Amino acid sequence: MLIDYHTHHVRCGHASGELEDYVKRGIEIGLTQLGLSDHMPLLHVDPQTYYPEMAMPMEELPRYVEECLYLKEKYKGQIDIRVGLEGDYIEGYEPQIAAIIHAYPWDYVIGSVHFLGEWDISDFRQTGNWEGKDIFAVYTQYYEAVKKAARSGMYDYLGHLDMIKRFGYVPEQDTWELEKAALDAVKESGVAIELNASGLRHPCKEMFPSERMLRYCQEVGIPVTLGSDAHQPERLGQYLDEARALLKSLGFNEIATFAARKRLLVTF
């Protein structure tokens, strides 16, 4: 069972490749299931005045879903395509997010925290916002948002749970209590998380989440799925061999898959 549930394509503005390029690449590398999961359109900032190339325009969302469903049917029997969305959690915009989620026949919706207010912490162009900040306070704010995302009831799993570390800004204080509290919220809410392998190609040089967070997930029974977070077709499946090996070493023997918003654990 080879899966990759976290991918992006040209519509989002900061990725390359058409959806069909990812499907063909998935077949080439032997994926059993391919999740198409592009970014939800921006809701809380004006796309015309914010940083460019952040997410697909709202008018593209139905076209994205239509193309995903078309490819799902076209390649049936060659690869199992799951239609997904990476749905940013934006505090105060829950009704608007829920409206998008309920409007389409998703197989799964990823809950990801990218934004702290109007600051996208995942954007390399915005790392200057760290200057002068209390790093531990930023981490605290981030994990509070993660907890709220978990408890919102909108998502099937949470993406790149500790992505706050992406650019290597780490507080001197230990952050385990923040991480554990977020994981406890995940467990209480009955959602899963992903092991997002893309951290290995970012300054933090570590997958999302960390090994200690994964170990806790294994101890308390939080399901885990897999994603490369590929933004180019050639990166589909990147580092997922290492991700599977890490999960095995920690005692995981099942991964979470999704269809029609239902979770199914499968042996890997």
Secondary structure, DSSP 8 states (H G I E B T S, - for coil): --EE--B--GGGSS--S-HHHHHHHHHHHT-SEEEE--B----SS-TTTS-SSSS--GGGHHHHHHHHHHHHHHTTTT-EEEEEEEEE--TT-HHHHHHHHHHS--SEEEEE--EETTEETT-GGGGGGGTT--HHHHHHHHHHHHHHHHHTS--SEE-STTGGGTTS---SS--HHHHHHHHHHHHHHT-EEEEEGGGGGSTT-S-BS-HHHHHHHHHHT--EEEE--BSSGGGTTTTHHHHHHHHHHTT--EEEEEETTEEEEEE-
